[in-house]
Amino acid sequence: MDFDRLTLPEAGVPTDADLWLALKSGQTNALGPVYDRHGGLVYGIALKVLGHTQEAEDLTQDIFVKLQSTAYDPQRGSLRTFLAILTRSRAIDRLRSRQVARAAVERLQSIQTMPLAHTPDEALVRTERAQDIQTALAELSESQQKILRLAYYEGLSQSTIAEQLDTPLGTVKTHSRRGLLRLRQILQERWGN
């Protein structure tokens, strides 16, 4: 299918199915018209579910960047409906990841803010837990370690970390989330929780 012919006035306005087929055949210039038609819908759903403009923008970009590799079938429904369902699903996945990460952070913080031990046994357990956390941190990638240390030992926000490391905020968020999930997994294996 020749996408350029679809955009000529005499050829009429290409349908979503035409644009999808052009995109699937490698004609990346079909992405612009698809975005123009459906970008507002995707962003609106992402913003409603996630509640943060930056996260909604990140998800909108992610949806359209990866659109070519999705399993949309024009025979099963409209592209608009597919994008709406896909966006809602991915936004909910991000919310769940955020909740898992938040729970891991809260557990780490509760361990760090435990009251001073009253007995030698409590002091030993507290020391061992702190050592386990340090050992688990050492198993993460260098960037994950750096971001988590800045966030939880120095109390910096993700925005401040992004500025300090001269790294995109989305990258900081991704490394933080993946690092926390991995840290949680390592500690659960050690502690048997």
RANOR-V475652 format. One line per field, one symbol per residue. psi: psi as a letter, one per 20 degrees, with the letter a starting at -180 (. if undefined). Layout:
psi: ???
This chain:
psi: pohhhhiqhiirpqrhgggghgghjjniiihghgghhiggggggggggghjpgghgggggggghhjghjrkpohiirqhggghgggggghghghgggghgggggghgghhghjqqqqhrhggggggggghhggggghiirqghgggghghghhikqrhggggghilqqghgggghgghgggggggghhhgik.
